[in-house]
Amino acid sequence: MKDKRLSLTMDSNTYYQAKRLVPQGQISKLFNNFLKEYVKKQKELELKAAYQRTAKSKAMREEDKIWEGTIEDGIEDE
C-alpha cells in the first residue's frame, strides 16, 4: 500500500514535548500506530452498537427463529 502524507496542527507545547520524547524519525510511525488502534477501537464500537441494535430488533429476533430451525436441516447423527 502506498503511504499518504498528512499535515497536522497541534499546540506548540505538544509539538516540543513530542520532539523531546519521540526519537527522531519515529513521529510518523507513532501517529500511524495510534491511528490504527483508534480506528480499530471505533470499528469495534460500531460493531457492538450494531449488535445491540439487532438484539433489540423484534424483526431480527423473528428472523433468527426462522433460521434457527434450518441450522440442523440435512444433518444426520451417525
C-alpha positions in Angstrom: 0.0 0.0 0.0 1.3 3.4 -0.9 2.0 5.8 2.0 -0.1 9.0 2.3 1.1 12.3 3.7 -0.8 14.1 6.4 -0.4 17.6 7.8 -1.1 18.0 11.4 -1.7 21.1 13.5 -1.0 20.9 17.2 -0.3 23.4 20.0 3.4 24.3 20.4 3.8 22.7 23.8 2.6 19.3 22.5 5.0 19.6 19.5 8.0 20.4 21.6 7.2 17.6 24.1 6.9 15.1 21.2 10.2 16.3 19.7 11.8 15.8 23.1 10.3 12.4 23.9 9.9 10.7 20.5 13.0 9.5 18.7 13.9 11.4 15.5 12.1 9.9 12.5 9.6 8.0 14.6 6.8 10.5 14.9 5.1 9.3 11.7 5.3 5.7 13.0 3.9 6.7 16.3 0.9 8.6 14.8 0.3 5.7 12.4 0.2 3.2 15.2 -2.0 5.4 17.3 -4.5 5.9 14.4 -4.6 2.2 13.6 -5.6 1.5 17.2 -8.1 4.3 17.3 -9.7 3.1 14.0 -9.8 -0.5 15.3 -11.5 0.6 18.5 -14.0 2.8 16.6 -14.9 -0.2 14.4 -15.3 -2.4 17.4 -17.6 0.2 19.0 -19.7 0.5 15.8 -20.0 -3.3 15.5 -21.0 -3.6 19.2 -23.7 -0.9 18.7 -24.9 -2.7 15.6 -25.2 -6.0 17.5 -27.1 -4.2 20.3 -29.5 -2.6 17.8 -30.0 -6.0 16.2 -30.6 -7.7 19.6 -33.3 -5.1 20.3 -35.0 -5.5 16.9 -38.1 -7.6 17.1 -38.0 -8.3 13.4 -34.4 -9.7 13.7 -35.4 -11.9 16.6 -38.2 -13.3 14.5 -35.8 -13.8 11.6 -33.4 -15.6 13.9 -36.2 -18.0 15.0 -36.8 -18.9 11.3 -33.1 -19.6 10.6 -32.6 -21.4 13.9 -34.8 -24.2 12.6 -32.7 -24.5 9.4 -29.3 -24.8 11.0 -29.6 -28.5 11.6 -31.6 -29.3 8.4 -29.9 -32.1 6.5 -27.5 -33.1 9.3 -28.0 -36.6 10.5 -26.4 -38.3 13.5 -24.3 -41.2 12.6 
